[in-house]
Amino acid sequence: MNRTRMIGTSLLAALLLATSAFYLGRKTVQPADTAATTSAADGRKVLYWHDPMVPGQRFDKPGKSPFMDMQLVPMYADSATGAANGGGVQVSPTVQQNLGIRYANVRRAETSTSFDAVGTVQFDERLNVAVQTRVAGYVERLSVRAPMERVRKGQALATVFAPEWLGPQNEFLALRRSGVAPELVAAARDRMRAMSIPDELVRRSEESGTAQARYVLSAPSDGVVAELGVREGVAVTPGMTLFRIAGLEKVWAVAEIPEAQAVRLVRGQKVKAMLQADAARSFNGTLDEILPEVSGSTRTLKARFEVDNKNGGLTPGMLLRLQVAGPTSTRLVVPSEAVIRTGKRAVVIVRKADGTFEPRDVSLGADQGDDTEVVSGLSEGDQVVASGQFLIDSEARLRSVLGNMAASEPAATPAATLHKAEGKVESVAPDGITISHGPVATLKWPSMTMGFAKASPDAFADIKPGDRVRFEFKEGGPTGYELVSIERAERGAKQ
């Protein structure tokens, strides 16, 4: 029991110490009367000091902020005047350094519509050759026994025995031996040609004096046997495809291109292809065809690229990374991090020649890596804020220059909530009243002293410093909270 009581006593003492330190800090730096002015070391007139991270609170002397672990920042008279005249918001060099603000220049850069895609290697169907027989017979010997074997032009593929060719050849040889008219011999030769008997076979018959029924099918071009339609010993018929040879001098790379990028493609466009497995091996190609087919699920079009493959390094099924080169042009660009996107708007913070800042609506083009193309809103040489723009926006809101960057976007505005409190008037100024008030239940605020804005300079003209008042306020105004009504505790409302 004694140990529990000692722990409770220690916690209570720590809580009291923290509460005392908080109120002591608030009393050490009190809010200022906006009419008071002071001169800084450089001769500039200081209106008040404030904490940039807590808009609305003003203090009459420098010191450490009671809210943050940082020094208060002065508000100079010339800064306030510039803001009032719409000249932008000024931020002191010290604050800029503390916020880590960086700048970037709007510049012109060469941009292109090039993009990357992944394609699959396929045979170029235009290089396919079919090897057929035009006579009935059977395959006596098969020289190529497996699909996808590489063959050279003139290489033997199979030996076919064609019995139907024996009769015409014997008739031709008999006519030659009988010494008939040359016209009859020529007619017999034409008959053999009409039956598709190869000239080589007829020549061998003439040389040997014996009809020839066996002939060799050879490869008409280099490539691979993409299709093997026979086996040794099987019968063949006229028009039957025995082999299909696919050329490899050129191949197709078929890629699926999104609709947004497909509209930039033009036939004949150059492409550089690299192996997905080995980027050091590259190949040149061109856009051959955009297939008139759109995928309903992926919303992509198929593009067929013709890729040079003279060295035979590409085979069907390989993956290629295609770098499609587009036309280049010179455009204005800014770093992508400098753009604030608020949904329907794109805004950048521009640093003006006099050192002040202002927002600028811009129209954006395509992303170019770390940069973004600017279509309108900026000029070459303009200086924009690349980092810290959100903190500058907070500083600008304090001075009612930039306002809420999303204010112009249509949105449902909820009704303002009124908050009530009682307190003592500390000071009165044309733009606000400083009040030491008690707790505000609706905001869960403790007792504190703070400034409230007035809707107009002549509002609440009868309220004087030292008055005990009851008042209502709402969120809004230059300081963050604005008085709606105020009355002395013993008299009626003063509007």
VENGI-V232105 format. One line per field, one symbol per residue. phi: phi as a letter, one per 40 degrees, with the letter a starting at -180 (. if undefined). Layout:
phi: ???
This chain:
phi: .cccccccccccccccccccccccccccbcccccccbbbcccgccccabacdcbchcbbcacicccbbcaccbcbccccccccccgchcbbcdccdcccgcbbaccbcacbaccababbbcbccccccbcbbbbaciaccabcbbacgccbbcgccbabbbbccccdcccccccccccgccdcccccccccccccgcdccccccccccgbcbbbabcbccacibccabcbbcgccbbdgcccbbbbcbcbbbbbbcbddccccccbdgccabbbcccacccbababccabccabcccbfbbcbbbcbcbccgcbbdhcbbcbbccbcbabbcbbdccccbcbhcbbbbcbccccgcbacacbbbbccbgcbbcbcahbbcgcbbccagcccccccccdbfbcgccbccccacccccccbbababccabbdbabcbcbccbccbfcccabacbcbcacccfcccbdgccbbababchgcchbbcbaaaccbbccbb
